[in-house]
Amino acid sequence: MVLFNSLRDPLVVLLGCVPLALSGALMFTFLGWTTINIYSQIGFITLVGLVAKNGILIVEFANHLQQQGMSKLEAIAHGASVRLRPVLMTTGATVVGHFPLVLVTGAGAEARNSIGIILVAGMLIGTLFTLFILPSVYLVLASEHTPDETDELVESDISRQIPTP
């Protein structure tokens, strides 16, 4: 809540990308490619953190653009296109880094396969949903950010930091 100074903006991130990424990762569990074990649960926790990070990048930038005077639609469209590269870099690094875990064989392979499948599938599907569904959720749920709101927040932060005699 401190990051956004609102309860609605974190809700956009939580509803716009996290459940969709988890359902994408669980799809491979239901298809029988992996099981839910301690390694896949660690993969789910990591997946939630990475996908939420991608959502925060887009929402925070869109809020900043709204404070500069853009409409909500313009801000989220521009924010998603400008933050496309960092989101794709995070996804690419995660997928390429964990893909060998999907292919591993030998002793303990099932455990490593679980975390690999969850992270690779979840990041690929979660990124698609983040880039296409999150802007729609932002338009519906996000609060309006006006240019004068920034000045009020800065003044309130300054007044809290200055000790009174």
C-alpha positions in Angstrom: 0.0 0.0 0.0 2.9 2.4 0.6 4.2 1.9 -2.9 0.9 3.1 -4.5 -0.7 5.1 -1.7 -3.9 3.3 -2.6 -5.6 0.0 -2.1 -7.0 -0.2 -5.6 -3.7 -0.1 -7.5 -2.2 -3.2 -5.7 -5.5 -4.9 -6.3 -5.0 -4.3 -10.0 -1.7 -6.1 -9.9 -3.0 -9.0 -7.8 -6.1 -9.5 -9.9 -4.6 -8.6 -13.3 -1.7 -11.0 -13.5 -1.1 -13.3 -10.4 -4.2 -15.6 -10.6 -3.8 -16.0 -14.4 -0.1 -16.9 -14.1 -0.9 -19.5 -11.3 -3.7 -21.0 -13.4 -1.3 -21.2 -16.4 1.2 -23.1 -14.2 -1.4 -25.3 -12.7 -2.6 -26.3 -16.2 0.5 -28.4 -16.6 -0.1 -30.0 -13.3 -3.6 -31.0 -14.3 -2.2 -32.3 -17.7 0.0 -34.7 -15.7 3.4 -33.2 -16.6 4.3 -32.6 -12.9 2.9 -33.0 -9.5 2.3 -30.6 -6.6 5.2 -31.1 -4.3 7.4 -28.9 -2.2 9.5 -28.0 -5.2 6.5 -27.0 -7.3 5.2 -25.0 -4.3 8.5 -23.1 -4.2 8.1 -22.5 -7.9 4.6 -21.1 -7.3 5.9 -18.6 -4.7 8.7 -17.5 -7.0 6.3 -17.2 -9.9 3.9 -15.0 -7.9 6.9 -12.7 -7.0 8.1 -12.4 -10.6 4.7 -11.9 -12.2 3.7 -9.3 -9.6 7.0 -7.5 -10.3 6.1 -7.3 -13.9 2.6 -6.0 -13.1 4.0 -3.4 -10.7 6.4 -2.1 -13.4 3.5 -1.4 -15.7 1.0 0.0 -13.1 3.5 2.2 -11.4 4.6 3.7 -14.7 1.0 4.2 -15.8 0.2 6.0 -12.5 3.2 8.3 -13.1 2.0 9.1 -16.6 -1.5 9.9 -15.2 0.1 12.3 -12.7 1.7 14.0 -15.6 -1.7 14.7 -17.2 -2.5 11.7 -19.4 -5.8 10.0 -19.4 -6.1 6.6 -17.8 -6.4 4.9 -21.3 -3.4 6.7 -22.7 -1.3 6.1 -19.6 -1.9 2.3 -19.5 -1.4 2.0 -23.2 1.9 4.0 -23.1 3.0 2.4 -19.9 2.5 -1.2 -21.2 4.4 -0.4 -24.4 7.3 1.4 -22.7 7.7 -1.3 -20.0 7.5 -4.1 -22.6 11.3 -4.5 -22.8 11.8 -4.9 -19.0 8.9 -7.3 -18.7 10.2 -9.4 -21.6 13.7 -9.4 -20.3 12.6 -10.7 -16.9 10.5 -13.4 -18.6 13.3 -14.4 -21.0 15.9 -14.6 -18.2 13.6 -16.7 -16.1 12.5 -19.1 -18.9 16.1 -19.5 -20.3 17.5 -20.0 -16.8 15.0 -22.6 -15.7 14.4 -24.4 -19.0 17.3 -26.9 -18.3 15.4 -28.0 -15.2 12.5 -29.1 -17.5 14.9 -31.3 -19.5 16.9 -32.8 -16.6 17.0 -36.6 -16.1 18.5 -38.8 -13.5 18.4 -39.0 -9.8 16.1 -36.3 -8.3 14.9 -35.3 -11.8 11.2 -35.2 -10.8 11.8 -32.6 -8.1 13.8 -30.4 -10.5 11.3 -30.9 -13.3 8.5 -29.7 -11.0 10.0 -26.3 -10.3 11.2 -25.9 -13.9 7.8 -26.7 -15.5 6.0 -24.4 -13.0 8.3 -21.5 -13.6 8.7 -21.8 -17.3 5.1 -22.4 -18.1 3.9 -19.9 -15.5 6.1 -17.1 -16.7 5.3 -17.6 -20.4 1.5 -17.7 -19.8 1.7 -15.1 -17.0 3.6 -12.6 -19.2 1.0 -12.9 -22.0 -1.8 -12.3 -19.5 0.1 -9.4 -17.9 0.6 -7.6 -21.2 -3.0 -8.1 -22.4 -5.3 -8.5 -19.4 -3.6 -6.2 -16.9 -4.3 -3.0 -18.9 -8.0 -4.0 -19.0 -8.1 -4.6 -15.3 -6.3 -1.3 -14.8 -8.9 0.6 -16.8 -11.7 -0.8 -14.7 -10.2 -0.9 -11.1 -7.4 1.7 -10.9 -7.9 5.0 -9.2 -7.6 8.3 -11.1 -4.3 10.1 -10.5 -4.4 13.8 -11.0 -1.4 16.1 -11.4 -2.1 18.0 -8.2 -2.2 14.7 -6.2 1.6 14.5 -6.5 2.1 17.9 -4.9 -0.2 16.9 -2.0 1.7 13.6 -1.4 5.0 15.4 -1.4 3.8 18.0 1.0 2.4 15.3 3.4 5.7 13.3 3.2 7.7 16.5 4.0 5.5 17.4 6.9 5.9 13.9 8.4 9.7 14.1 8.1 10.2 17.6 9.6 10.2 17.2 13.4 8.1 19.7 15.3 9.7 21.6 18.2 
